[in-house]
């Protein structure tokens, strides 16, 4: 089949459309604000998947959770563990789901959460505290290294 020069623009448009390519205007903002959670936030589904597939020793506290259904109301789940090997958090871990509270968490070295939480070096949420959103050392499966954590402050 022969194409003439006259049909070249038509052929070009057909090829572009067939390829599924999308164009972006040159003036498009590359880093537009997003309503999506930050990359370090673990979704409820991701947390439930980790719980279902981990070989860590889990203890559950707070509100009972069903890993097969999403939470009815926005609630924060935090998983905190006392062992870390390289980039993997594990060993004895506690999974807490619930409302605002200060959790006593001696010997915690890493944690993951479905919302921003505070973690502190002193008991009763005192001492030097940091936010999970400001994690300095990211680990596998959405965990953050938090050596020296003695308490966790859950949000409202």
N, C-alpha and C positions, 0 to 999 in steps of 0.2 A: 504494500500500500504506500503510495507516495503522498507526501505533504507538500503543499506549496508554501511559499513565504507568506502569502496572505492568510493562511490558516495557522501560522505559528503562534500568535497570541492566544487563539482558542485552545490549541494543544497545550500550551503552557498552563492555562487556567485549569484545564481538565486534569493535568498531571498534579498540580498543586492540591486541588480538591481531593483527588483520589489518594494522595499520600496521607491525608489527615493532618497535614501541617497547619499550625496555627500561627498567625502573625500577631505581633505586639507593636502598637504604635511606639514610635521613637520617644515620645514624651511620657511613656508609662513610668510610673513610680516603681522602682525595683524593690524597695523595702516598705511596702505599704503596711500600715498597722493591721493587725489581724485580731479577730475575736477568738481564735483558736488558743487553747492552753499552750503554755510554753513547752518546749521539747522535753524538759525534765519532769513535767507533771505526768504521773502514771495514772491512766484511766482506771475506773472501777473494773472494767473487763480485763485490762492488762494485769491488775493486781490479782484478780480471781484466777487468771491463767497461771501466774507464778505460784500461787498457793496450791493449785491443783497439780502442778508438775514438779515442784521442788522436793528435794530429799531432806530438807531442813526439818528439825524437830519443832513443830509449831504448837504454840499455846494461844488460845483465843480468849480475848477479854472484851468487855464492853457489850455493845449491841450485837446480837447474833446476826450473821450474814449468810445469805444463800448465794453461792457462787454462780448459780444458774439464772438468777434474775437481777436486773439492775435495782439499785436502791430507790425506794419510793421518794425519799427526800434527799436533797444534797447532803451528804455526810462525808466526813473525812475518815479514811482508813490509813493507818500507819503500821508498817511492819518494821520492827527493829530487832537486830541480831547481835550476838556477842562474839561471833567469829568472822574473820575475813581472811581469805586466801587469795592472793593476787587481786584480781578484779571481781571476785565472787564473794557475796555476802551470804552467810548461812550459819549452820550450827543450830544451837537453841535460839529460836526466834519467837517473838510475841506479835500477834496481829490484834490491833485494837481498832474498833470502829465505834465512833460516838461523838458526843458533843464536847464542848470546851471543858478541859480539865488539865491539870498538871500531872503527868505520869512520872512516877519514880522509875528510872531505867538505869540502874547501876551497871557498869561494865559494857554498855552498848558501844559498838565500834562502827556500825553502819545502819542505815535506815532507808526506807522508801515511803512515799505518801501520795495520796490522791489529791492533796491540796497543800498549800503552804503551811508549814508548821515551824515552831521554834524549838531549838534544842540547846540545852544549857549544861555547863560543866558542874554546876552545883545542884544539890537537891532542892526540891520545891521551886524549880524554875528560877533559881538565883545563879549568881556567878556570871561567867562570860557566856553570852547567848548568841546564837546565829540563826539565820533563816534557811530553811531547806532550799528555797529558791536561789540562794547564793552559794550553792554547793561548790566547794573548791575542787573536790576529787570525785568525779563521776565513776561509778562502778557498773558492772553488767546489770541488765534487767531493771534499769531505772533506780538503782540504789546509789546512795551517796556515802562516802567515808566520813564518819563523824566520831573519831576516837576521843575518848574522854567524856562522852555524853553521860550525864547522870540523871537528866530529866528532860521530858518533852512537853511542850506547851501546845495543846490542841486548839484550833481556832473555834470561834462561835459557829 
